[in-house]
Amino acid sequence: MNGVAAAGRRGRGAGRAGEAVRAVGRALRSPFSGTARGIRKATHAHGAGESGLGKLIELHAVNGAGDVMITVALASTVFFSVPTDEARGRVALYLAITMAPFALLAPVIGPLLDLVPHGRRLAMGCAMLARALLALVLSAAVVSGGIELYPAALGVLVASKAYGVVRSAVVPRLLPPRFSLVKANSRVTLGGLLATGVAAPVAAGLQFIGPRWPLYGAFVIFVAGMFLSFSLPPKVDSAKGEDTALLAADPDHLHGPHRKPIRRPGLRTVGTAVTHALGANAALRCLSGFLIFFLAFLLREHPLTGQSAAVSLGTVAVAAGAGNACGTAVGAWLRARAPEIIIVTVVAFVLGAAIVAAVFFGAFLVACLAAAAGFAQALAKLSLDALIQRDVPEQVRTSAFARSETLLQMAWVVGGAIGIVLPLNGPFGLSVAAVIVAAGWLSTVRGLLGSARRGGRARPRVA
């Protein structure tokens, strides 16, 4: 009997110990599970969960977190520690080698998405997987200083841009009921920005442990993103009700009562307001690529007053990120009111900021220009989204998004190439930036204002 009682006491003791362990586990898990539930509730609100938009928001957040891990890892490595002239030469060489195929393929990316729309989830998953593998390549290169660092880093940029092209084509397929395209894109963009803000200090902590650790973190994040890509709803890959958007004025492409085969895709059926808005956005995207590369090397040689090169780059990056977040928030608040006027205004605003920064070159004005460029790029892109939703027929809207985003990515490449080859003279470089913006503004302002006066009543015919 005593043995049985002792066994019972031991069993009760073990049971209490097990309960205590489970209670501690629940307490430790509660903050994370509560946070996860809160994030899921926010991303899936207002029908976004049922439509699949919530999953895309989460995927874009993963994309932003992975990108910032790689950015932090490269910011303080051999990528910026070799002599400036040598680094500029290598980056220019590999920009040409890596971006040239992308530039040559850009005109056919849109048509390929038109022909093989069922590959959108696969394309996004491949972009994630490519960056995961490149992160492993970079983890070895940042320690050894091998030449593979440069093509791998620029390969990450290409994969990131390819993901952006496909994501833009996916959003219209996932709109919840009574959801505007501007609101949906605002949510997706804000999700990415918030994830970037959370991941940046985590990446800095991993960098403190060792230069490889942020890249290991990026590998894990992008692998998760690859699986998340395939969790998007199957309708992402559906082409039901879609057609091809034409992007060039060619009367031979107009269809009468009997459909004729399309011989040469162009930009016509999206409407003149959209094409002018696309031109203005291309100027801002070109400016973005220019500032990234030009300021990266300029601030290495001539840091902001009283700051190190790393702090100078960080200050400008934070200013650009804050401007982008503000532009996204303002765009969501404006709810696509007068998109043509918004685009004309923000491009003029950036043009003024670039001119002032070039004439009175200084640390504060450089940061202000970065913030203005980020603000304008976000707000102008949301306004372009609004015009596409307003003027482009639904059956060609997805195609128009893929083609327009491809052109914007190419504008970024051109701007980056210009930023690399210019001499490292601040006032001169920012004068070139002002010329880039001025060209985009002067070539589109008349068409955008004319469209605004007509109230967007002119509707394109469907091809």
TIMAR-725943 format. One record per residue (C-alpha): x, y, z; residue in one letter. Coordinates in nm, 3 decimals. Example, Ala and Ser with C-alpha at 12.3 -4.5 7.8 and 13.67 -1.06 7.14 Angstrom:
BEGIN
> 1.230:-0.450:0.780:a
> 1.367:-0.106:0.714:s
***
This chain:
BEGIN
> 0.000:0.000:0.000:m
> 0.280:0.237:0.092:n
> 0.434:0.172:-0.248:g
> 0.109:0.248:-0.424:v
> 0.067:0.571:-0.226:a
> 0.423:0.675:-0.302:a
> 0.369:0.604:-0.670:a
> 0.051:0.813:-0.660:g
> 0.234:1.101:-0.497:r
> 0.510:1.079:-0.758:r
> 0.248:1.076:-1.035:g
> 0.073:1.381:-0.894:r
> 0.408:1.556:-0.855:g
> 0.502:1.476:-1.214:a
> 0.161:1.597:-1.327:g
> 0.202:1.928:-1.141:r
> 0.551:1.967:-1.286:a
> 0.417:1.902:-1.635:g
> 0.142:2.156:-1.584:e
> 0.400:2.408:-1.463:a
> 0.616:2.347:-1.770:v
> 0.313:2.387:-1.999:r
> 0.212:2.706:-1.819:a
> 0.561:2.850:-1.866:v
> 0.549:2.747:-2.233:g
> 0.214:2.918:-2.280:r
> 0.345:3.232:-2.108:a
> 0.652:3.241:-2.331:l
> 0.450:3.167:-2.643:r
> 0.168:3.408:-2.568:s
> 0.341:3.732:-2.680:p
> 0.439:3.576:-3.013:f
> 0.106:3.406:-3.078:s
> -0.078:3.721:-2.973:g
> 0.134:3.930:-3.208:t
> 0.077:3.681:-3.490:a
> -0.300:3.691:-3.432:r
> -0.291:4.071:-3.428:g
> -0.099:4.085:-3.755:i
> -0.331:3.833:-3.917:r
> -0.635:4.030:-3.798:k
> -0.496:4.353:-3.945:a
> -0.389:4.207:-4.279:t
> -0.714:4.014:-4.326:h
> -0.952:4.297:-4.230:a
> -1.234:4.428:-4.453:h
> -1.254:4.118:-4.669:g
> -0.881:4.098:-4.744:a
> -0.864:3.754:-4.586:g
> -1.142:3.611:-4.802:e
> -1.009:3.761:-5.126:s
> -0.648:3.655:-5.067:g
> -0.515:4.011:-5.043:l
> -0.416:3.947:-4.682:g
> -0.176:3.674:-4.789:k
> -0.022:3.906:-5.048:l
> 0.026:4.173:-4.779:i
> 0.205:3.917:-4.563:e
> 0.415:3.802:-4.860:l
> 0.517:4.160:-4.935:h
> 0.609:4.209:-4.568:a
> 0.834:3.903:-4.591:v
> 0.985:4.048:-4.909:n
> 1.064:4.379:-4.736:g
> 1.214:4.209:-4.430:a
> 1.442:3.993:-4.644:g
> 1.557:4.284:-4.856:d
> 1.651:4.493:-4.552:v
> 1.853:4.202:-4.409:m
> 2.064:4.195:-4.724:i
> 2.092:4.575:-4.732:t
> 2.224:4.588:-4.375:v
> 2.470:4.306:-4.444:a
> 2.615:4.482:-4.748:l
> 2.618:4.833:-4.603:a
> 2.921:4.771:-4.381:s
> 3.111:4.510:-4.581:t
> 3.368:4.504:-4.859:v
> 3.094:4.632:-5.094:f
> 3.161:4.979:-4.954:f
> 3.510:4.930:-4.814:s
> 3.715:4.894:-5.131:v
> 3.850:5.213:-5.293:p
> 3.571:5.416:-5.449:t
> 3.705:5.415:-5.804:d
> 3.753:5.038:-5.794:e
> 3.406:4.983:-5.647:a
> 3.242:5.210:-5.903:r
> 3.417:5.030:-6.186:g
> 3.311:4.689:-6.058:r
> 2.953:4.796:-5.991:v
> 2.928:4.956:-6.335:a
> 3.066:4.643:-6.500:l
> 2.832:4.411:-6.318:y
> 2.540:4.647:-6.360:l
> 2.594:4.611:-6.734:a
> 2.647:4.234:-6.716:i
> 2.358:4.165:-6.480:t
> 2.108:4.425:-6.595:m
> 2.169:4.389:-6.968:a
> 1.970:4.066:-6.996:p
> 1.696:4.222:-6.786:f
> 1.692:4.527:-7.013:a
> 1.675:4.313:-7.324:l
> 1.397:4.098:-7.180:l
> 1.194:4.391:-7.044:a
> 0.989:4.441:-7.363:p
> 0.875:4.078:-7.353:v
> 0.805:4.037:-6.979:i
> 0.455:4.179:-7.017:g
> 0.367:3.961:-7.319:p
> 0.508:3.655:-7.140:l
> 0.280:3.722:-6.845:l
> -0.007:3.758:-7.092:d
> 0.072:3.423:-7.252:l
> 0.154:3.235:-6.933:v
> -0.054:3.401:-6.659:p
> -0.080:3.072:-6.469:h
> 0.286:3.111:-6.375:g
> 0.249:3.415:-6.148:r
> 0.279:3.227:-5.820:r
> 0.568:3.029:-5.964:l
> 0.740:3.351:-6.076:a
> 0.708:3.507:-5.731:m
> 0.829:3.187:-5.566:g
> 1.130:3.171:-5.799:c
> 1.218:3.534:-5.720:a
> 1.214:3.446:-5.349:m
> 1.419:3.129:-5.400:l
> 1.675:3.312:-5.615:a
> 1.733:3.568:-5.340:r
> 1.757:3.295:-5.077:a
> 2.033:3.121:-5.273:l
> 2.209:3.449:-5.351:l
> 2.204:3.533:-4.980:a
> 2.407:3.217:-4.916:l
> 2.652:3.318:-5.189:v
> 2.683:3.661:-5.030:l
> 2.736:3.509:-4.683:s
> 3.063:3.360:-4.808:a
> 3.161:3.660:-5.019:a
> 3.130:3.919:-4.741:v
> 3.397:3.736:-4.545:v
> 3.630:3.639:-4.829:s
> 3.583:3.959:-5.031:g
> 3.547:3.748:-5.343:g
> 3.452:3.895:-5.678:i
> 3.123:3.705:-5.666:e
> 2.995:3.965:-5.417:l
> 2.906:4.214:-5.691:y
> 2.708:3.998:-5.934:p
> 2.531:3.831:-5.640:a
> 2.433:4.167:-5.489:a
> 2.307:4.298:-5.820:l
> 2.134:3.966:-5.887:g
> 1.939:4.025:-5.566:v
> 1.832:4.362:-5.706:l
> 1.714:4.203:-6.031:v
> 1.516:3.934:-5.846:a
> 1.361:4.201:-5.625:s
> 1.256:4.404:-5.928:k
> 1.116:4.094:-6.100:a
> 0.908:4.022:-5.790:y
> 0.777:4.380:-5.802:g
> 0.664:4.340:-6.163:v
> 0.468:4.024:-6.089:v
> 0.323:4.159:-5.764:r
> 0.177:4.457:-5.949:s
> 0.005:4.219:-6.190:a
> -0.134:4.011:-5.901:v
> -0.300:4.286:-5.693:v
> -0.599:4.343:-5.927:p
> -0.686:3.973:-5.902:r
> -0.718:3.991:-5.522:l
> -0.933:4.300:-5.467:l
> -1.203:4.250:-5.199:p
> -1.554:4.382:-5.273:p
> -1.579:4.764:-5.268:r
> -1.199:4.787:-5.242:f
> -1.020:5.036:-5.467:s
> -0.689:4.951:-5.626:l
> -0.528:5.247:-5.449:v
> -0.645:5.122:-5.108:k
> -0.521:4.771:-5.182:a
> -0.179:4.890:-5.299:n
> -0.154:5.122:-4.999:s
> -0.209:4.829:-4.765:r
> 0.044:4.613:-4.945:v
> 0.303:4.892:-4.944:t
> 0.247:4.980:-4.579:l
> 0.284:4.614:-4.487:g
> 0.624:4.610:-4.655:g
> 0.734:4.934:-4.490:l
> 0.631:4.819:-4.142:l
> 0.814:4.490:-4.188:a
> 1.122:4.679:-4.304:t
> 1.111:4.897:-3.992:g
> 1.085:4.592:-3.766:v
> 1.350:4.388:-3.948:a
> 1.612:4.668:-3.968:a
> 1.710:4.664:-3.596:p
> 1.701:4.283:-3.597:v
> 1.940:4.285:-3.893:a
> 2.165:4.532:-3.711:a
> 2.176:4.298:-3.410:g
> 2.266:4.004:-3.631:l
> 2.533:4.217:-3.798:q
> 2.684:4.279:-3.455:f
> 2.722:3.902:-3.409:i
> 2.891:3.863:-3.746:g
> 2.866:3.984:-4.106:p
> 2.720:3.654:-4.226:r
> 2.427:3.642:-3.984:w
> 2.195:3.896:-4.152:p
> 2.239:3.697:-4.473:l
> 2.150:3.374:-4.297:y
> 1.842:3.555:-4.170:g
> 1.761:3.667:-4.525:a
> 1.794:3.308:-4.645:f
> 1.539:3.186:-4.389:v
> 1.300:3.474:-4.465:i
> 1.311:3.426:-4.842:f
> 1.261:3.050:-4.813:v
> 0.950:3.124:-4.606:a
> 0.846:3.370:-4.874:g
> 0.883:3.106:-5.142:m
> 0.634:2.878:-4.963:f
> 0.406:3.172:-4.890:l
> 0.398:3.255:-5.263:s
> 0.233:2.923:-5.336:f
> -0.025:2.981:-5.061:s
> -0.182:3.264:-5.263:l
> -0.526:3.179:-5.404:p
> -0.533:2.989:-5.736:p
> -0.716:3.280:-5.901:k
> -0.380:3.462:-5.904:v
> -0.286:3.228:-6.188:d
> -0.620:3.253:-6.364:s
> -0.649:3.450:-6.687:a
> -1.029:3.435:-6.697:k
> -1.169:3.754:-6.848:g
> -0.826:3.901:-6.922:e
> -0.689:4.036:-7.249:d
> -0.375:4.215:-7.359:t
> -0.326:4.585:-7.295:a
> -0.164:4.774:-7.583:l
> 0.094:5.038:-7.498:l
> 0.157:5.233:-7.821:a
> -0.049:5.449:-8.049:a
> -0.102:5.235:-8.357:d
> -0.439:5.249:-8.535:p
> -0.380:4.905:-8.685:d
> -0.432:4.761:-8.337:h
> -0.785:4.895:-8.287:l
> -1.050:4.626:-8.303:h
> -1.385:4.669:-8.469:g
> -1.689:4.441:-8.435:p
> -1.476:4.149:-8.555:h
> -1.158:4.096:-8.359:r
> -0.834:4.110:-8.556:k
> -0.510:3.948:-8.443:p
> -0.264:4.173:-8.259:i
> 0.062:4.191:-8.449:r
> 0.267:4.424:-8.232:r
> 0.175:4.490:-7.869:p
> 0.199:4.856:-7.771:g
> 0.046:5.116:-7.510:l
> -0.275:5.241:-7.667:r
> -0.573:5.086:-7.493:t
> -0.462:5.211:-7.152:v
> -0.553:5.571:-7.242:g
> -0.354:5.893:-7.272:t
> -0.389:5.986:-6.904:a
> -0.228:5.657:-6.804:v
> 0.059:5.692:-7.051:t
> 0.138:6.045:-6.931:h
> 0.117:5.934:-6.570:a
> 0.348:5.645:-6.654:l
> 0.599:5.888:-6.805:g
> 0.597:6.104:-6.492:a
> 0.638:5.797:-6.270:n
> 0.925:5.676:-6.488:a
> 1.106:6.005:-6.424:a
> 1.063:5.959:-6.048:l
> 1.176:5.597:-6.064:r
> 1.478:5.702:-6.269:c
> 1.555:5.960:-6.001:l
> 1.531:5.689:-5.734:s
> 1.784:5.465:-5.909:g
> 2.011:5.764:-5.969:f
> 2.008:5.878:-5.604:l
> 2.071:5.527:-5.470:i
> 2.392:5.476:-5.667:f
> 2.515:5.835:-5.687:f
> 2.471:5.911:-5.316:l
> 2.609:5.572:-5.212:a
> 2.946:5.660:-5.365:f
> 2.930:6.036:-5.306:l
> 2.870:5.997:-4.932:l
> 3.156:5.750:-4.906:r
> 3.397:6.015:-5.028:e
> 3.219:6.319:-4.885:h
> 3.010:6.220:-4.580:p
> 2.752:6.456:-4.437:l
> 2.903:6.722:-4.210:t
> 3.033:6.571:-3.887:g
> 2.918:6.218:-3.971:q
> 3.081:5.898:-4.090:s
> 3.004:5.752:-4.430:a
> 2.787:5.478:-4.276:a
> 2.585:5.726:-4.068:v
> 2.549:5.956:-4.370:s
> 2.408:5.674:-4.584:l
> 2.183:5.565:-4.301:g
> 2.047:5.918:-4.256:t
> 1.960:5.951:-4.623:v
> 1.806:5.601:-4.631:a
> 1.589:5.677:-4.326:v
> 1.477:6.006:-4.482:a
> 1.381:5.829:-4.805:a
> 1.196:5.555:-4.617:g
> 1.008:5.806:-4.402:a
> 0.910:6.002:-4.712:g
> 0.788:5.685:-4.882:n
> 0.577:5.589:-4.579:a
> 0.425:5.937:-4.562:c
> 0.346:5.930:-4.934:g
> 0.173:5.594:-4.898:t
> -0.032:5.715:-4.601:a
> -0.133:6.037:-4.777:v
> -0.225:5.842:-5.091:g
> -0.457:5.615:-4.892:a
> -0.614:5.919:-4.724:w
> -0.673:6.104:-5.052:l
> -0.859:5.799:-5.193:r
> -0.756:5.860:-5.556:a
> -0.897:6.212:-5.581:r
> -0.770:6.406:-5.884:a
> -0.479:6.166:-5.958:p
> -0.353:6.376:-6.253:e
> -0.323:6.687:-6.034:i
> -0.149:6.488:-5.761:i
> 0.112:6.357:-6.005:i
> 0.178:6.699:-6.159:v
> 0.210:6.853:-5.811:t
> 0.444:6.596:-5.654:v
> 0.675:6.588:-5.956:v
> 0.694:6.968:-5.949:a
> 0.764:6.946:-5.574:f
> 1.055:6.707:-5.628:v
> 1.186:6.921:-5.913:l
> 1.194:7.221:-5.680:g
> 1.367:7.018:-5.408:a
> 1.631:6.893:-5.654:a
> 1.704:7.245:-5.781:i
> 1.738:7.383:-5.428:v
> 1.960:7.091:-5.322:a
> 2.183:7.142:-5.627:a
> 2.219:7.519:-5.576:v
> 2.259:7.512:-5.197:f
> 2.419:7.172:-5.163:f
> 2.439:7.055:-4.803:g
> 2.365:6.769:-4.565:a
> 2.018:6.885:-4.467:f
> 1.906:6.949:-4.825:l
> 2.034:6.612:-4.946:v
> 1.825:6.441:-4.676:a
> 1.527:6.660:-4.771:c
> 1.563:6.563:-5.138:l
> 1.573:6.192:-5.044:a
> 1.257:6.236:-4.835:a
> 1.083:6.433:-5.110:a
> 1.175:6.171:-5.370:a
> 1.041:5.889:-5.152:g
> 0.720:6.080:-5.080:f
> 0.660:6.168:-5.444:a
> 0.739:5.822:-5.576:q
> 0.488:5.657:-5.340:a
> 0.211:5.910:-5.401:l
> 0.261:5.924:-5.778:a
> 0.258:5.544:-5.803:k
> -0.070:5.523:-5.612:l
> -0.214:5.790:-5.842:s
> -0.102:5.586:-6.144:l
> -0.280:5.286:-5.991:d
> -0.594:5.497:-5.959:a
> -0.577:5.600:-6.324:l
> -0.527:5.241:-6.436:i
> -0.832:5.135:-6.236:q
> -1.035:5.428:-6.372:r
> -0.937:5.425:-6.738:d
> -0.822:5.073:-6.822:v
> -1.092:4.812:-6.894:p
> -1.093:4.531:-6.640:e
> -1.008:4.261:-6.892:q
> -0.674:4.424:-6.977:v
> -0.596:4.575:-6.637:r
> -0.365:4.300:-6.515:t
> -0.167:4.312:-6.839:s
> -0.139:4.692:-6.814:a
> -0.001:4.659:-6.460:f
> 0.266:4.409:-6.565:a
> 0.379:4.620:-6.860:r
> 0.379:4.950:-6.674:s
> 0.572:4.810:-6.379:e
> 0.830:4.662:-6.617:t
> 0.885:5.004:-6.775:l
> 0.922:5.162:-6.430:l
> 1.182:4.904:-6.331:q
> 1.378:4.979:-6.646:m
> 1.367:5.350:-6.565:a
> 1.523:5.263:-6.229:w
> 1.803:5.075:-6.407:v
> 1.874:5.370:-6.636:v
> 1.887:5.607:-6.340:g
> 2.127:5.379:-6.155:g
> 2.358:5.361:-6.455:a
> 2.366:5.741:-6.481:i
> 2.443:5.767:-6.109:g
> 2.743:5.536:-6.138:i
> 2.916:5.709:-6.429:v
> 2.886:6.069:-6.308:l
> 3.179:6.237:-6.132:p
> 3.138:6.259:-5.754:l
> 3.046:6.624:-5.744:n
> 2.740:6.694:-5.531:g
> 2.601:7.009:-5.695:p
> 2.664:6.874:-6.045:f
> 2.508:6.536:-5.968:g
> 2.196:6.689:-5.817:l
> 2.172:6.922:-6.115:s
> 2.155:6.610:-6.334:v
> 1.885:6.477:-6.099:a
> 1.689:6.799:-6.152:a
> 1.722:6.761:-6.530:v
> 1.585:6.404:-6.510:i
> 1.280:6.518:-6.316:v
> 1.231:6.826:-6.534:a
> 1.227:6.613:-6.848:a
> 0.958:6.390:-6.701:g
> 0.750:6.681:-6.577:w
> 0.765:6.897:-6.891:l
> 0.680:6.605:-7.119:s
> 0.372:6.502:-6.923:t
> 0.227:6.808:-6.746:v
> 0.019:6.928:-7.041:r
> -0.136:6.588:-7.106:g
> -0.212:6.528:-6.738:l
> -0.371:6.870:-6.688:l
> -0.574:6.822:-7.005:g
> -0.700:6.487:-6.876:s
> -0.786:6.646:-6.541:a
> -0.991:6.919:-6.714:r
> -1.184:6.653:-6.907:r
> -1.246:6.471:-6.580:g
> -1.116:6.142:-6.719:g
> -1.429:6.109:-6.934:r
> -1.242:5.980:-7.238:a
> -1.237:5.604:-7.222:r
> -1.005:5.386:-7.430:p
> -1.136:5.108:-7.645:r
> -1.059:4.751:-7.543:v
> -0.811:4.560:-7.751:a
***
